[in-house]
Amino acid sequence: MNTNTKNGSLTTRARAVALAAGRGFVLALESLPGAVLGFTLSLVSIALIPIGVGLVTTPRVLTGVRAFADRRRVLAAKWGGVSIPSAYRPVPEDAKPWTRAYAMLRDPATWRDLRWLQVDMTAGFVTALLPAVVLFYPLEGFAVAAGLWRPLSDSGGYWYGFVHVTDQASALGAGVLAAAILALASPLAPRMLTTHFRLTRAVLGASESELAERVRVLTETRRDAVDTSAAELRRIERDLHDGAQARLVAMGMDLGTIEMLLDKDPAKAKQLLAQARQSSVDALGELRDLVRGIHPPVLAERGLGDAVRALALRLPLPTEVNVELGGRADAPVESAAYFAISEVLTNAVKHSGADRIWVDLHHREGMLRISVTDNGKGGAVIGSGSGLTGVERRLGTFDGVLAVSSPAGGPTMVTMEIPCELS
């Protein structure tokens, strides 16, 4: 029983060594050419930005670099148990190439990727190859001892490690050295592979300053969300006090007067009844508008796509809505997206001078993407006093991003993205 257990343990360790060697070899094969190609293309593309070509190529190249880095993150977690979180800022996919290039170059994670590529093509390549070397190099020593030394001796001998192989005796010495390497170094192969992934994490992982910046941004967006909620509550209170509540109070007074006039002046009572009925209709309409402003019933019942279509029908301009959503996002995300679209459409109607608007909603790769385009005069910017600033803050609460392309003379395209999953 003890012998079987020992044999099983040896077999398990041998498999772990062989697996680490194979994985290290695969990593080495892809790290050197991949890192060299990614780094070279990135440098060339960024250098071409001043002449305009790089504005088109840089987003594509950096997207490829991010995919290469993300694959290493997956392998680090799967093969080495090393977690390397992805910390890229969202980039609007439907924005203009120069907007995407600017957004990606402003992201500290982009420059961290470029630093990692340099490490991956040097120290990363070596640390990935080591697990394979400590397994395959002893196999070469055994082959030399088994007779491979004979054709090699024709050229003046062969050095295996520190053993100069010229005859069978020295070849056996090479075999002994190979056995020693296999016995002593091969069990370290899994640790060597883990070392490679830890080196990757040290370079590719987010720094403390970036994490602090991330916390700062999240704190600001949460504070903006609280301020927005407080302002919304004050608006609701004001609308109730000045609108529906005032009408209900007036209606109650009318009903009291009607009670006194029923016997004395039925005609006057009848007139006040009609007035009270109209007040109730007006109060009900105001309450419906208020509820729609808080959370439209169609949004809760039928989802974001139908809610935006209903919103478009109430606009004074022809608005085409295209929806490609395979499910529904969480209610807070739907609400934020709906009111962001509502604000953008309101701005377009009031300020753009457009005669047509297009709205497109779709979900791809874990991202809800919304674009609102009008054929107006352009000139929209995100800045102080702009309604787009409030939209940006609303989206920031959910790690969303806003991009605006609005050259003078138009058209204007506002692109919004919110990371989410659909149910």
ZIFENCOR-V389232 format. One record per pair of residues at least 6 apart in sequence whose ideal C-beta (glycine too) atoms are under 8 Angstrom apart, sorted by the first residue. I is the first residue (numbers start at 0). J is the second residue. D is the distance in whole Angstrom. If there is no record, write none. Layout:
# ZIFENCOR-V389232
I:J:D  I:J:D
This chain:
# ZIFENCOR-V389232
12:186:6  15:188:8  15:189:5  16:130:8  16:134:6  16:185:5  16:186:7  16:188:5  16:189:7  17:134:7  18:189:8  19:130:4  19:188:4  19:189:4  19:191:7  19:192:5  20:130:5  20:131:5  20:133:7  20:134:4  20:135:7  20:188:6  21:131:7  22:74:8  22:78:5  22:130:7  22:192:6  23:127:5  23:128:6  23:129:7  23:130:4  23:131:5  23:188:7  23:191:7  23:192:5  23:195:7  24:128:7  24:130:8  24:131:4  26:74:7  26:127:4  26:192:8  26:195:7  27:124:6  27:127:4  27:128:4  27:131:7  30:119:5  30:120:7  30:123:5  30:124:5  30:127:6  31:120:6  31:124:5  33:67:6  33:119:8  34:67:8  34:116:5  34:117:8  34:119:4  34:120:4  34:123:7  34:124:8  35:120:5  37:60:8  37:63:7  37:64:5  37:67:6  37:116:5  38:113:7  38:116:4  38:117:6  38:120:7  40:60:5  40:63:8  41:57:8  41:60:5  41:61:7  41:64:6  41:113:6  41:116:7  44:53:5  44:56:4  44:57:5  44:60:5  44:61:8  45:53:6  45:57:6  45:104:7  46:53:7  47:53:4  47:56:7  48:54:6  48:57:6  48:100:7  53:100:7  54:96:5  54:97:4  54:100:5  55:96:5  57:100:4  57:103:7  57:104:7  58:90:8  58:96:6  58:99:4  58:100:5  58:103:6  61:103:5  61:109:6  61:112:8  64:109:8  64:112:5  64:113:7  64:116:7  65:87:6  65:112:7  68:85:8  68:112:5  68:115:7  68:203:6  69:85:6  71:83:8  71:119:8  71:199:6  71:203:7  72:83:4  72:84:8  72:85:6  72:203:7  74:196:8  75:81:4  75:82:7  75:83:5  75:196:4  75:199:6  75:200:7  76:82:6  76:83:7  78:192:7  78:196:7  79:192:6  79:193:5  79:195:7  79:196:4  79:197:8  80:193:7  81:193:7  81:196:4  81:197:6  81:199:8  81:200:6  82:200:8  83:196:8  83:199:6  83:200:5  83:203:6  83:204:6  84:204:7  84:205:7  85:108:8  86:108:5  86:205:4  86:209:7  86:213:7  87:106:6  87:108:5  88:102:7  88:105:8  88:106:5  88:108:7  88:400:7  89:366:7  89:398:7  89:399:7  89:400:5  89:416:5  89:418:6  90:99:6  90:102:5  90:103:6  90:106:8  90:400:7  90:416:8  91:98:7  91:99:7  91:102:7  91:368:8  91:400:6  91:401:8  91:402:4  91:414:4  91:415:8  91:416:5  92:99:8  92:363:8  92:366:7  92:368:6  92:416:7  93:359:8  93:368:6  93:370:5  93:412:8  93:414:5  94:102:8  94:402:4  94:404:6  94:412:8  94:414:5  95:404:5  95:412:8  98:402:5  98:404:6  102:400:8  102:402:7  103:109:5  107:206:8  107:209:5  107:212:8  108:205:7  108:209:8  111:202:7  111:203:6  111:205:8  111:206:8  112:203:7  114:202:6  115:123:8  115:199:7  115:202:4  115:203:5  118:198:7  118:202:5  119:199:7  122:198:6  123:195:6  123:198:6  123:199:7  126:191:7  126:194:6  126:195:4  126:198:6  127:192:8  127:195:5  129:188:8  129:191:5  129:195:8  130:188:4  130:189:7  130:191:5  130:192:5  133:180:7  133:181:8  133:184:4  133:185:5  133:187:7  133:188:5  133:191:7  134:181:8  134:185:6  134:188:6  136:177:7  136:180:6  137:177:4  137:178:7  137:180:5  137:181:4  137:185:7  138:177:8  139:159:7  139:177:7  140:159:6  140:160:8  140:173:5  140:174:6  140:176:6  140:177:2  140:178:8  140:180:7  141:174:6  141:177:5  141:178:8  143:151:7  143:157:7  143:159:6  143:164:6  143:170:5  143:173:5  143:174:7  143:177:8  144:170:5  144:171:6  144:173:6  144:174:3  144:177:7  145:174:8  146:170:8  148:157:6  148:164:5  148:165:8  148:166:8  148:167:7  148:169:8  148:170:4  148:173:7  151:157:4  151:164:7  152:164:7  152:165:6  152:166:7  156:163:6  156:164:6  156:165:4  156:169:8  157:163:8  157:164:5  158:164:7  159:173:4  159:176:7  159:177:7  160:173:7  160:176:5  160:180:8  161:176:8  162:169:6  162:172:5  162:173:5  162:176:6  163:169:6  164:170:5  164:172:8  164:173:5  205:213:7  216:395:7  219:395:8  220:392:7  220:395:4  220:396:5  220:398:8  221:396:7  223:392:4  223:393:8  223:395:7  223:396:7  224:392:8  224:393:8  224:396:4  227:389:8  227:392:7  227:393:7  231:293:8  235:289:7  235:292:8  235:293:7  238:285:7  238:289:5  238:292:8  239:289:7  242:282:8  242:285:4  242:289:7  243:282:5  243:285:5  243:286:5  243:289:7  246:278:5  246:279:8  246:281:6  246:282:4  246:285:7  247:278:8  247:282:6  249:278:6  250:275:5  250:278:4  250:279:6  250:282:7  253:271:5  253:274:6  253:275:4  253:278:7  254:275:6  256:271:6  257:268:5  257:271:5  257:272:6  257:275:7  260:267:5  260:268:4  260:271:7  261:268:5  290:296:7  294:334:6  295:306:6  295:309:7  295:310:8  295:337:7  297:305:6  297:306:5  297:309:5  298:306:4  298:333:6  298:334:7  298:337:5  299:330:7  302:324:7  302:327:5  302:333:7  303:322:8  303:324:7  303:327:7  303:328:7  303:333:5  303:336:6  303:337:6  303:360:7  304:320:8  304:322:4  304:324:6  304:360:6  306:333:8  306:337:5  307:320:6  307:322:7  307:337:7  307:340:6  307:358:6  307:360:7  308:320:5  308:322:7  310:337:8  310:340:7  310:341:6  310:344:7  311:318:4  311:319:8  311:320:5  311:344:8  311:356:8  311:358:7  314:344:6  314:348:6  314:356:7  315:348:6  316:347:8  316:348:6  316:353:7  316:354:6  316:355:7  316:356:6  317:354:7  317:355:5  317:356:7  318:344:7  318:355:8  318:356:4  318:357:7  318:358:6  319:355:8  319:356:7  319:357:5  319:358:7  320:358:5  320:359:8  320:360:8  321:357:7  321:358:7  321:359:5  321:360:7  321:361:8  322:360:5  322:361:8  323:360:7  323:361:4  323:362:7  324:360:6  324:361:7  324:362:5  324:367:8  324:421:6  325:362:7  325:421:6  326:362:8  326:421:3  326:422:5  327:333:7  327:421:6  327:422:5  328:336:7  328:362:8  328:367:6  328:417:8  328:419:5  328:420:7  328:421:6  328:422:8  329:419:7  329:422:8  331:397:7  332:367:7  332:397:6  332:417:6  332:419:5  335:393:5  335:394:7  335:396:7  335:397:6  335:399:7  335:417:7  336:367:6  336:369:6  336:415:7  336:417:6  338:393:7  339:369:7  339:390:5  339:393:5  339:394:6  339:415:6  340:358:7  340:369:6  340:371:7  340:415:8  342:386:5  342:387:8  342:389:6  342:390:5  342:393:8  343:371:5  343:386:8  343:387:7  343:390:6  343:413:5  343:415:8  344:356:7  344:358:8  344:371:6  345:386:7  346:379:7  346:386:5  346:387:7  347:353:6  347:356:6  347:371:7  347:373:5  347:375:7  347:411:7  348:356:8  350:375:8  350:379:7  351:373:5  351:375:3  351:376:6  351:377:8  351:379:7  351:409:8  351:411:6  352:375:5  352:376:5  353:373:4  353:374:5  353:375:3  353:376:8  353:409:7  353:410:8  353:411:8  354:374:7  355:373:7  355:374:5  356:371:7  356:372:7  356:373:5  357:370:8  357:371:7  357:372:5  357:373:8  358:369:7  358:370:7  358:371:5  358:372:8  359:368:8  359:369:7  359:370:5  359:372:8  360:367:7  360:368:7  360:369:5  361:368:6  362:368:7  362:419:8  362:421:6  365:418:6  365:419:7  365:420:6  366:416:5  366:417:7  366:418:6  366:419:8  367:416:7  367:417:5  367:418:8  367:419:5  368:414:7  368:415:7  368:416:5  369:414:7  369:415:4  369:416:8  369:417:8  370:412:6  370:413:7  370:414:5  370:415:8  371:412:7  371:413:5  371:415:8  372:410:6  372:411:7  372:412:5  372:413:8  373:409:7  373:410:6  373:411:5  374:409:6  374:410:5  375:409:5  375:410:7  375:411:6  376:407:8  376:408:7  376:409:5  377:405:5  377:406:5  377:407:5  377:408:5  377:409:4  377:410:7  377:411:5  378:405:6  378:407:6  378:411:8  379:385:8  379:387:7  379:403:6  379:405:4  379:411:5  379:413:7  380:387:7  380:403:7  380:405:7  381:387:5  381:388:6  381:391:6  381:401:7  381:403:6  382:388:7  387:401:7  387:403:6  387:413:7  390:401:6  390:413:8  390:415:7  391:401:4  393:399:8  394:400:7  394:401:6  394:415:6  394:416:8  394:417:6  397:417:5  397:418:7  397:419:7  398:417:8  398:418:6  399:415:6  399:416:6  399:417:4  399:418:7  400:415:7  400:416:5  401:413:7  401:414:7  401:415:5  402:413:8  402:414:5  402:415:8  403:411:7  403:412:7  403:413:5  403:414:8  404:411:7  404:412:5  404:414:8  405:411:4  405:412:7  405:413:8
